[in-house]
Amino acid sequence: MSLACHGALNAGSCEHGCLDFTPISTSEDGRHTCICGHSRIRHAATATGQAVPVEKEGDPIIEGIYERLSENRSEPEVNTFVMFGDLKLLVRQEWIDLKNDVLAERPDKHHKTIFLRGTSGRGKSSFVYYLMYCIMIGARKAEQESEQESEPANRSKKRKAEQESGHVVVGYVRNEGSAEVKFLLTLSGVKRVASIPSSVHYYIADIKGDQNRTNLAQRFTMVVASDDAGKAEFRKRVEEAGRTRSGYTKYMPSPTTEEMHSIFKDTLSTEEINFRLGVVGRNPRKLGTEWDTYKPNPDFEGLVKETCAEILGCAETDKDPAHFNWVMGVVMQSIDTATVLENKITMTSLFREDILMDITWISVFTSTFMCFLAGRIRDKFTYDTLGYLTLLFGRSGVGNCHEYDSHNFFCALISTTHPCWCSTTKQWVNVQLGAGPRQKVIFRNINSIADALQNSESVARRYLLPSITNLALIDSIIPNDIVLQMTVSDKHRGATKRMAEIREELGKPNTVRMIFVVPEDVVTKFTFPADMPLYVKMYVTVAKNMDLADAMKLKR
């Protein structure tokens, strides 16, 4: 519960932070209204001078932080759970590292602003609650140490002064719909206010979009902002504020697969978690929600059903349609939310996620299912109809679903060969692919490649796709020794150290042929990885029907 200001009814400042509190009316229940328009409950001063809690001002999660502080003042360890009210959080190593970065900054006028970014649903707001808990632990420890060092006569004066001031430690701002709510976290409790004073030690803003009215020129410790489509202008404001305040940006990565299993092991089976990971990726918000209803939308329903059957192998006619119903719910609910304004789709948080590749953050599809669904949407609708479609396929929009197009091309390719530029011979050659068209076979990770090969019905004409598209190094496999990597970049920094595992799963062929599939304007300047194992023979090509004569016109 939040704390209202205390004392008898008189002029002063109200609990909302207004400097002039002049009562102008009083209701029968004891509530009185001040000249600023706010209201509060009349109450008498307590014997200890502590504020009286007011239920209407409460925030159950922040209340949970204070309840835990009263029971346990130690920071939770990595990979353990912490409860704040009904909110259960898994403490990740990334959280501890980021918390240490925040606490390393001096809480005075010289500190820098840290901008925390990342796609929606990855745990940025949850991290903020963990961060505030750790800050309050440190503040209370500092208070105890200060009291132990003080003379007894000065100690009571210091405590009285801090009780009167509240000893504000954290100012916290977040969105509730189109409005902002602000809280002050003090050593004695929490209260909701109209504005955050400049005297706070840590100023944290969890902001959700362009409608946010917070002045980014203020002295922030941390600004949390989502990277959803349609918020480019807001991201620009955040970045400009970071430069002017000598700030820097951190990204919140998605939980690992192991962390996702830890988070949901008490509510979902292992099989169900794996299935949902293959749809929405490592997004706790999407994966953990039950979607049993949705608003009908005939423009999209057929596309989702087709992709379910093709990639996930589930349909509404299944004996147990639970998987199908969940997929339809999660996708259609997101589409309904995204298309409320002139049928413009802004579903990046569902389709895409940011991942760290070496030292660079890149945007990838959350799953192969989402990649193929996005491609179907692109094929059906015009760019004018959807408006933000390029954002759906990644922040840059480059390639416009290049991966989807490439998969479809090689699945449908009937020719047994395809022209590729060889990195060793430095010339265009016909690479033997085997006869097509090919059947899509889904595998979960590198360790399941061999099982996918054994369990597929046809020995020949298979096209293996990982269920999660950001699998290290490869995007698809043509058995038994060809791996394909689709990219719109002129170089690729995939995790080449995983190639030994991939080769093992393929049955240890003497040579693994790796083909990079790029757009036409990239093929002439593509740079092959320099750290690939010697048993890997590398090629680059484009996904289009052509013979050697056509390929040579592309030049290298």
C-alpha positions as CSV (number, residue, x, y, z in Angstrom):
1,M,0.0,0.0,0.0
2,S,1.1,3.6,-0.6
3,L,1.5,6.1,2.1
4,A,-0.5,9.3,2.2
5,C,0.9,12.4,4.0
6,H,0.1,12.5,7.7
7,G,-1.0,15.0,10.3
8,A,-4.2,17.0,11.0
9,L,-6.0,18.7,8.1
10,N,-4.1,21.9,7.4
11,A,-2.2,23.7,4.6
12,G,1.0,22.2,3.2
13,S,1.7,19.7,0.5
14,C,-0.7,16.9,-0.5
15,E,0.4,13.2,-1.1
16,H,0.4,13.9,-4.9
17,G,3.4,16.3,-4.5
18,C,1.5,19.6,-4.9
19,L,3.3,22.3,-3.1
20,D,0.1,24.1,-1.9
21,F,-2.5,22.0,-0.2
22,T,-5.4,24.1,0.8
23,P,-8.6,22.2,1.8
24,I,-11.7,23.5,0.1
25,S,-14.3,20.7,0.8
26,T,-14.8,17.6,2.9
27,S,-17.0,14.7,2.2
28,E,-19.0,12.5,4.7
29,D,-16.4,9.7,4.5
30,G,-13.7,12.1,5.7
31,R,-12.2,12.7,2.3
32,H,-11.2,16.3,1.6
33,T,-10.2,18.0,-1.6
34,C,-7.5,20.5,-2.0
35,I,-7.3,23.6,-4.3
36,C,-5.2,21.6,-6.8
37,G,-8.1,19.2,-7.3
38,H,-6.6,16.1,-5.6
39,S,-8.1,14.5,-2.5
40,R,-7.0,12.4,0.5
41,I,-8.4,10.8,3.6
42,R,-8.5,12.9,6.7
43,H,-6.6,11.2,9.5
44,A,-4.7,12.1,12.7
45,A,-1.0,12.0,13.2
46,T,0.2,8.7,14.6
47,A,2.3,8.3,17.7
48,T,5.4,7.4,15.6
49,G,4.8,10.0,13.0
50,Q,4.4,7.3,10.3
51,A,2.1,7.9,7.4
52,V,-1.2,6.1,7.3
53,P,-1.6,3.6,4.4
54,V,-4.2,4.4,1.8
55,E,-5.5,1.3,-0.1
56,K,-6.5,3.2,-3.3
57,E,-3.0,4.3,-3.9
58,G,-1.4,0.9,-3.7
59,D,0.7,-1.0,-6.2
60,P,0.7,-4.7,-5.3
61,I,4.1,-5.4,-6.8
62,I,5.9,-2.6,-5.1
63,E,4.1,-3.5,-1.8
64,G,5.5,-7.0,-2.4
65,I,9.0,-5.4,-2.6
66,Y,8.5,-3.9,0.8
67,E,7.1,-7.1,2.3
68,R,10.1,-9.0,1.1
69,L,12.4,-6.2,2.5
70,S,10.9,-6.7,5.9
71,E,11.5,-10.5,5.8
72,N,14.8,-10.8,3.8
73,R,17.3,-8.1,3.0
74,S,19.7,-10.2,0.9
75,E,19.9,-10.0,-2.8
76,P,18.6,-13.2,-4.6
77,E,21.2,-15.3,-6.3
78,V,21.3,-16.1,-10.1
79,N,18.9,-18.7,-11.4
80,T,16.7,-18.4,-8.3
81,F,13.1,-17.1,-8.0
82,V,12.0,-14.0,-6.1
83,M,8.4,-13.2,-5.2
84,F,7.0,-9.6,-5.1
85,G,3.4,-10.0,-4.2
86,D,2.0,-12.4,-6.8
87,L,4.8,-11.7,-9.3
88,K,7.3,-14.5,-9.5
89,L,10.6,-13.6,-11.2
90,L,13.6,-15.7,-12.3
91,V,16.8,-13.8,-11.5
92,R,19.0,-14.0,-14.6
93,Q,22.7,-13.3,-14.9
94,E,22.0,-10.5,-17.3
95,W,19.9,-8.9,-14.6
96,I,22.7,-9.0,-12.1
97,D,25.2,-7.6,-14.5
98,L,22.9,-4.8,-15.5
99,K,22.0,-4.0,-11.9
100,N,25.7,-3.8,-11.1
101,D,26.1,-1.3,-13.9
102,V,23.3,0.9,-12.5
103,L,24.6,0.8,-9.0
104,A,28.1,1.6,-10.1
105,E,26.9,5.0,-11.3
106,R,27.1,7.7,-8.7
107,P,23.5,8.7,-7.6
108,D,24.3,12.4,-8.0
109,K,24.3,15.1,-10.7
110,H,27.3,13.5,-12.4
111,H,25.7,10.1,-13.1
112,K,24.9,8.9,-16.6
113,T,21.5,7.8,-18.0
114,I,21.3,4.1,-18.9
115,F,18.8,3.3,-21.7
116,L,17.5,-0.2,-21.5
117,R,15.9,-1.4,-24.8
118,G,14.6,-4.6,-26.4
119,T,11.5,-6.1,-27.9
120,S,8.3,-6.4,-25.9
121,G,7.8,-9.3,-23.5
122,R,11.4,-10.0,-22.8
123,G,11.4,-8.9,-19.1
124,K,12.5,-5.3,-19.1
125,S,9.7,-4.2,-16.7
126,S,10.2,-7.2,-14.5
127,F,13.9,-6.3,-14.3
128,V,12.9,-2.8,-13.0
129,Y,11.2,-4.3,-10.0
130,Y,14.2,-6.5,-9.2
131,L,16.4,-3.4,-9.6
132,M,14.3,-1.3,-7.2
133,Y,14.4,-4.1,-4.7
134,C,18.2,-4.3,-4.8
135,I,18.5,-0.5,-4.6
136,M,16.3,-0.5,-1.5
137,I,18.4,-3.3,0.1
138,G,21.5,-1.1,-0.3
139,A,19.7,2.0,1.0
140,R,18.6,0.2,4.2
141,K,22.0,-1.2,4.8
142,A,23.5,2.2,4.4
143,E,21.0,3.6,6.9
144,Q,21.9,0.9,9.4
145,E,25.6,1.5,9.0
146,S,25.1,5.3,9.4
147,E,23.1,4.8,12.6
148,Q,25.7,2.6,14.1
149,E,28.4,5.2,13.4
150,S,26.3,8.2,14.7
151,E,26.3,9.4,18.3
152,P,23.1,8.5,20.2
153,A,22.1,12.2,20.5
154,N,22.5,12.8,16.8
155,R,20.9,9.4,15.9
156,S,17.4,10.4,17.0
157,K,17.6,13.8,15.3
158,K,18.7,12.1,12.0
159,R,15.9,9.5,12.2
160,K,13.3,12.2,12.9
161,A,14.6,14.3,9.9
162,E,14.5,11.3,7.6
163,Q,11.0,10.3,8.7
164,E,9.8,13.8,8.0
165,S,11.5,14.0,4.6
166,G,10.8,10.4,3.7
167,H,14.4,9.9,2.6
168,V,13.4,9.5,-1.0
169,V,15.6,6.8,-2.7
170,V,13.8,5.9,-6.0
171,G,11.5,7.9,-8.3
172,Y,9.6,5.4,-10.5
173,V,7.4,6.3,-13.5
174,R,5.4,3.9,-15.7
175,N,2.5,4.0,-18.1
176,E,-1.1,2.9,-17.3
177,G,-2.8,3.2,-20.6
178,S,-2.3,6.7,-21.9
179,A,-1.6,8.1,-18.4
180,E,1.6,8.1,-16.4
181,V,1.8,7.0,-12.7
182,K,4.6,8.1,-10.5
183,F,5.8,6.6,-7.2
184,L,8.4,7.6,-4.6
185,L,10.1,4.7,-2.8
186,T,11.5,5.8,0.5
187,L,13.0,4.1,3.5
188,S,9.7,4.4,5.3
189,G,7.4,3.3,2.5
190,V,6.0,4.2,-0.9
191,K,3.6,6.8,-2.1
192,R,2.1,7.9,-5.4
193,V,2.8,11.4,-6.5
194,A,2.2,13.9,-9.2
195,S,5.8,14.6,-10.0
196,I,9.2,13.2,-9.1
197,P,11.4,15.6,-7.1
198,S,15.0,16.2,-8.3
199,S,16.4,15.0,-5.0
200,V,15.8,11.3,-5.7
201,H,18.9,9.1,-5.8
202,Y,17.6,6.9,-8.6
203,Y,15.1,8.0,-11.3
204,I,13.6,5.1,-13.3
205,A,11.1,5.5,-16.1
206,D,9.4,2.5,-17.7
207,I,7.9,4.0,-20.8
208,K,5.7,2.3,-23.4
209,G,5.4,4.6,-26.4
210,D,5.1,7.9,-28.1
211,Q,2.3,9.0,-25.8
212,N,4.7,9.3,-22.9
213,R,5.0,12.8,-21.6
214,T,8.0,12.4,-19.4
215,N,10.7,15.0,-20.0
216,L,13.7,13.0,-21.1
217,A,15.9,16.0,-20.3
218,Q,15.4,15.3,-16.6
219,R,18.1,13.5,-14.6
220,F,17.4,9.8,-15.2
221,T,19.2,6.8,-13.9
222,M,17.4,4.5,-16.3
223,V,14.9,4.8,-19.1
224,V,13.3,1.5,-20.3
225,A,11.8,1.6,-23.8
226,S,10.4,-1.1,-26.1
227,D,11.6,-1.5,-29.7
228,D,8.2,-2.2,-31.2
229,A,7.4,-1.1,-34.7
230,G,5.7,2.3,-35.0
231,K,7.9,3.8,-32.3
232,A,10.9,4.9,-34.4
233,E,10.3,8.6,-33.5
234,F,10.2,7.8,-29.8
235,R,13.4,5.7,-30.0
236,K,15.0,8.7,-31.7
237,R,14.0,10.9,-28.8
238,V,15.5,8.4,-26.3
239,E,18.7,8.1,-28.3
240,E,19.1,11.9,-28.5
241,A,18.5,12.2,-24.8
242,G,21.2,9.6,-24.2
243,R,23.7,11.5,-26.3
244,T,23.0,14.9,-24.6
245,R,23.3,13.3,-21.2
246,S,26.3,11.2,-21.9
247,G,24.2,8.1,-21.6
248,Y,24.6,4.7,-23.0
249,T,22.3,1.9,-24.2
250,K,21.9,-1.6,-22.9
251,Y,19.8,-4.3,-24.5
252,M,17.7,-6.8,-22.6
253,P,18.2,-10.2,-24.3
254,S,15.5,-12.9,-24.4
255,P,15.8,-15.6,-21.8
256,T,17.7,-18.7,-22.8
257,T,15.8,-21.9,-23.7
258,E,16.9,-23.3,-20.3
259,E,15.6,-20.3,-18.5
260,M,12.3,-20.5,-20.3
261,H,11.9,-24.1,-19.1
262,S,12.7,-23.0,-15.5
263,I,10.1,-20.2,-15.7
264,F,7.3,-22.4,-16.9
265,K,8.1,-25.9,-15.6
266,D,5.4,-25.7,-12.9
267,T,2.6,-24.7,-15.3
268,L,3.5,-26.3,-18.6
269,S,4.8,-29.7,-19.7
270,T,8.3,-29.9,-21.4
271,E,6.6,-30.9,-24.7
272,E,4.2,-27.9,-24.5
273,I,7.1,-25.4,-23.7
274,N,9.1,-26.7,-26.7
275,F,6.0,-26.4,-29.0
276,R,5.4,-22.8,-27.9
277,L,9.0,-21.9,-28.3
278,G,8.7,-23.0,-31.9
279,V,5.9,-20.5,-32.4
280,V,6.7,-17.3,-30.4
281,G,10.3,-17.9,-29.6
282,R,11.7,-17.0,-26.2
283,N,9.1,-14.4,-25.3
284,P,7.8,-15.2,-21.7
285,R,4.8,-12.9,-22.1
286,K,3.5,-14.6,-25.2
287,L,4.5,-18.1,-24.3
288,G,2.9,-18.1,-20.9
289,T,-0.5,-16.7,-21.9
290,E,-3.4,-18.9,-22.6
291,W,-5.2,-17.8,-25.8
292,D,-8.5,-19.6,-26.2
293,T,-10.5,-16.9,-27.9
294,Y,-9.9,-14.3,-30.6
295,K,-11.7,-11.8,-32.8
296,P,-12.5,-13.4,-36.2
297,N,-10.5,-11.8,-39.1
298,P,-11.0,-13.7,-42.4
299,D,-8.1,-11.8,-44.1
300,F,-5.6,-13.5,-41.8
301,E,-7.2,-16.6,-40.4
302,G,-6.6,-18.7,-43.6
303,L,-3.0,-17.7,-43.7
304,V,-2.4,-18.7,-40.1
305,K,-4.2,-22.1,-40.6
306,E,-2.1,-22.8,-43.8
307,T,1.1,-22.1,-41.9
308,C,0.1,-24.2,-38.9
309,A,-0.4,-27.2,-41.2
310,E,2.8,-26.6,-43.2
311,I,5.3,-25.8,-40.4
312,L,3.7,-27.1,-37.2
313,G,1.7,-30.0,-38.5
314,C,-1.4,-29.1,-36.5
315,A,-5.0,-28.3,-37.6
316,E,-8.4,-27.6,-36.2
317,T,-9.5,-31.1,-37.3
318,D,-6.9,-32.8,-35.0
319,K,-8.2,-35.2,-32.4
320,D,-6.7,-32.9,-29.8
321,P,-6.7,-29.4,-31.3
322,A,-5.1,-27.7,-28.2
323,H,-1.9,-26.8,-30.1
324,F,-3.8,-25.4,-33.0
325,N,-6.2,-23.4,-30.8
326,W,-3.3,-21.9,-28.9
327,V,-1.5,-20.8,-32.0
328,M,-4.6,-19.3,-33.6
329,G,-5.3,-17.4,-30.3
330,V,-1.8,-15.9,-29.8
331,V,-1.4,-14.9,-33.5
332,M,-4.9,-13.6,-34.1
333,Q,-5.0,-11.7,-30.8
334,S,-1.8,-10.0,-31.8
335,I,-3.0,-9.3,-35.3
336,D,-6.3,-7.8,-33.9
337,T,-4.2,-5.5,-31.6
338,A,-1.9,-4.5,-34.5
339,T,-4.5,-3.8,-37.1
340,V,-6.9,-1.5,-35.2
341,L,-5.6,1.6,-37.1
342,E,-6.3,1.6,-40.8
343,N,-5.2,-2.1,-41.1
344,K,-1.5,-1.1,-40.5
345,I,0.4,-4.0,-39.1
346,T,2.9,-3.3,-36.3
347,M,3.6,-6.8,-35.0
348,T,7.4,-6.7,-34.7
349,S,7.3,-7.9,-31.1
350,L,5.5,-11.1,-32.2
351,F,7.4,-11.8,-35.4
352,R,10.9,-10.5,-34.5
353,E,13.3,-10.4,-31.6
354,D,16.7,-8.8,-31.1
355,I,19.6,-11.3,-30.4
356,L,23.3,-10.7,-29.8
357,M,25.5,-12.1,-32.6
358,D,29.1,-11.8,-31.5
359,I,29.1,-8.2,-30.4
360,T,26.3,-7.0,-32.7
361,W,22.6,-6.9,-32.0
362,I,20.5,-8.1,-35.0
363,S,16.8,-8.6,-35.5
364,V,15.6,-12.1,-36.4
365,F,12.3,-13.9,-36.7
366,T,11.2,-15.5,-33.5
367,S,10.6,-18.8,-35.2
368,T,10.4,-20.5,-38.6
369,F,6.6,-20.5,-38.2
370,M,6.6,-16.7,-37.9
371,C,9.0,-16.4,-40.8
372,F,6.6,-18.3,-43.1
373,L,3.5,-16.6,-41.8
374,A,5.1,-13.2,-42.4
375,G,5.9,-14.2,-45.9
376,R,2.4,-15.3,-46.6
377,I,1.1,-12.0,-45.3
378,R,3.5,-10.2,-47.5
379,D,2.4,-12.2,-50.6
380,K,-1.3,-11.5,-49.9
381,F,-1.3,-7.8,-49.1
382,T,0.2,-4.8,-50.8
383,Y,2.7,-2.5,-49.0
384,D,0.1,0.3,-49.2
385,T,-2.4,-1.8,-47.3
386,L,-0.1,-2.8,-44.5
387,G,2.0,0.4,-44.2
388,Y,4.6,-0.8,-41.7
389,L,5.3,-4.2,-43.4
390,T,9.0,-3.5,-43.9
391,L,9.3,-3.0,-40.1
392,L,7.6,-6.4,-39.6
393,F,10.5,-8.0,-41.4
394,G,13.1,-6.3,-39.3
395,R,14.1,-2.7,-38.4
396,S,15.9,-2.1,-41.7
397,G,13.3,-3.8,-43.9
398,V,16.2,-4.9,-46.2
399,G,15.4,-8.1,-48.1
400,N,11.7,-8.2,-47.4
401,C,11.5,-11.7,-46.1
402,H,14.6,-12.9,-48.0
403,E,14.8,-16.0,-45.8
404,Y,11.2,-17.0,-46.5
405,D,11.7,-16.5,-50.3
406,S,14.9,-18.5,-50.3
407,H,13.4,-21.4,-48.4
408,N,10.5,-21.6,-50.8
409,F,12.8,-21.4,-53.8
410,F,15.0,-24.4,-52.7
411,C,12.0,-26.4,-51.6
412,A,10.3,-26.1,-54.9
413,L,13.5,-26.3,-57.1
414,I,13.2,-29.3,-59.4
415,S,16.7,-29.1,-61.0
416,T,19.3,-31.3,-59.5
417,T,22.0,-28.6,-59.6
418,H,22.2,-24.9,-58.9
419,P,25.0,-22.4,-59.9
420,C,27.1,-21.2,-56.9
421,W,30.3,-19.2,-56.6
422,C,33.0,-21.4,-54.9
423,S,35.3,-19.8,-52.4
424,T,38.3,-22.0,-53.2
425,T,38.2,-22.3,-57.0
426,K,37.0,-18.6,-57.4
427,Q,34.5,-19.4,-60.1
428,W,30.9,-20.3,-60.7
429,V,30.1,-24.1,-60.6
430,N,27.0,-26.2,-60.6
431,V,26.5,-27.7,-57.1
432,Q,24.7,-31.0,-56.9
433,L,21.6,-30.7,-54.7
434,G,19.7,-33.8,-55.6
435,A,16.2,-33.9,-57.2
436,G,13.4,-31.7,-56.0
437,P,10.8,-30.6,-55.0
438,R,11.6,-31.2,-51.3
439,Q,9.5,-32.0,-48.3
440,K,9.9,-29.7,-45.2
441,V,11.0,-31.5,-42.1
442,I,11.2,-29.5,-38.8
443,F,13.9,-30.1,-36.2
444,R,14.3,-28.3,-32.9
445,N,18.1,-27.8,-32.4
446,I,21.4,-29.1,-33.5
447,N,21.2,-32.2,-31.4
448,S,17.9,-33.2,-33.0
449,I,19.1,-33.1,-36.7
450,A,20.0,-36.8,-36.8
451,D,16.6,-37.7,-35.3
452,A,14.8,-35.6,-37.9
453,L,16.8,-37.3,-40.7
454,Q,15.8,-40.8,-39.4
455,N,12.2,-40.0,-38.6
456,S,11.3,-38.3,-41.9
457,E,9.3,-40.5,-44.3
458,S,11.4,-40.0,-47.4
459,V,15.1,-40.5,-47.5
460,A,15.5,-38.2,-50.4
461,R,13.9,-34.8,-51.2
462,R,14.0,-33.6,-47.7
463,Y,14.5,-29.9,-46.6
464,L,15.3,-29.6,-42.9
465,L,14.2,-26.4,-41.1
466,P,14.9,-25.5,-37.5
467,S,11.8,-24.5,-35.5
468,I,13.7,-21.5,-34.1
469,T,15.3,-19.4,-36.8
470,N,18.3,-18.0,-34.9
471,L,19.9,-21.4,-34.8
472,A,23.7,-20.9,-34.8
473,L,25.2,-20.9,-38.3
474,I,22.5,-22.6,-40.4
475,D,19.0,-21.8,-41.6
476,S,18.3,-25.1,-43.4
477,I,19.8,-28.4,-44.5
478,I,19.6,-30.4,-47.7
479,P,20.7,-33.9,-46.7
480,N,23.2,-35.2,-46.2
481,D,26.0,-32.7,-46.6
482,I,24.5,-29.3,-47.6
483,V,23.7,-26.5,-45.2
484,L,22.3,-23.2,-46.2
485,Q,22.6,-19.8,-44.5
486,M,20.3,-17.0,-45.7
487,T,21.6,-13.5,-45.1
488,V,21.1,-10.0,-46.6
489,S,24.5,-8.9,-45.3
490,D,27.8,-8.9,-47.2
491,K,29.4,-11.0,-44.5
492,H,28.4,-13.6,-41.9
493,R,29.6,-14.0,-38.4
494,G,27.8,-17.2,-37.4
495,A,29.0,-19.4,-34.6
496,T,31.4,-21.5,-36.6
497,K,32.5,-23.4,-33.6
498,R,29.2,-25.3,-33.8
499,M,30.0,-26.7,-37.2
500,A,31.6,-29.8,-35.6
501,E,28.3,-30.6,-33.9
502,I,26.4,-30.1,-37.1
503,R,28.7,-32.3,-39.0
504,E,28.4,-35.0,-36.4
505,E,24.6,-34.9,-36.6
506,L,24.8,-35.2,-40.4
507,G,26.7,-38.5,-40.1
508,K,30.3,-37.0,-40.3
509,P,30.6,-36.5,-44.1
510,N,34.1,-35.9,-45.4
511,T,33.0,-32.5,-46.7
512,V,30.2,-30.2,-45.6
513,R,29.1,-27.9,-48.4
514,M,27.9,-24.6,-47.0
515,I,25.9,-22.3,-49.3
516,F,25.3,-18.6,-48.4
517,V,22.1,-17.4,-50.1
518,V,22.2,-13.6,-50.5
519,P,20.3,-10.9,-52.6
520,E,21.7,-10.2,-56.1
521,D,23.2,-6.9,-55.1
522,V,25.2,-8.6,-52.3
523,V,26.6,-11.6,-54.2
524,T,29.4,-9.7,-55.8
525,K,30.7,-8.3,-52.5
526,F,30.1,-11.1,-50.1
527,T,33.0,-12.0,-47.8
528,F,33.3,-15.6,-46.6
529,P,34.0,-16.3,-42.9
530,A,37.8,-16.8,-42.3
531,D,37.5,-19.2,-39.4
532,M,35.5,-22.0,-41.0
533,P,36.9,-25.6,-40.5
534,L,38.9,-27.1,-43.4
535,Y,36.3,-29.8,-44.0
536,V,33.7,-27.1,-45.0
537,K,33.6,-26.0,-48.6
538,M,31.9,-22.6,-48.9
539,Y,29.7,-21.2,-51.7
540,V,27.5,-18.1,-52.3
541,T,24.5,-17.9,-54.6
542,V,21.1,-16.2,-55.1
543,A,17.7,-17.8,-54.9
544,K,16.5,-17.5,-58.5
545,N,16.2,-19.8,-61.5
546,M,19.4,-19.5,-63.5
547,D,22.1,-21.5,-65.3
548,L,25.9,-21.0,-65.3
549,A,25.7,-18.4,-68.1
550,D,23.2,-16.4,-66.1
551,A,25.3,-16.7,-63.0
552,M,28.4,-15.5,-64.7
553,K,26.6,-12.2,-65.6
554,L,26.4,-11.5,-61.9
555,K,30.3,-11.4,-61.8
556,R,32.5,-11.7,-58.8
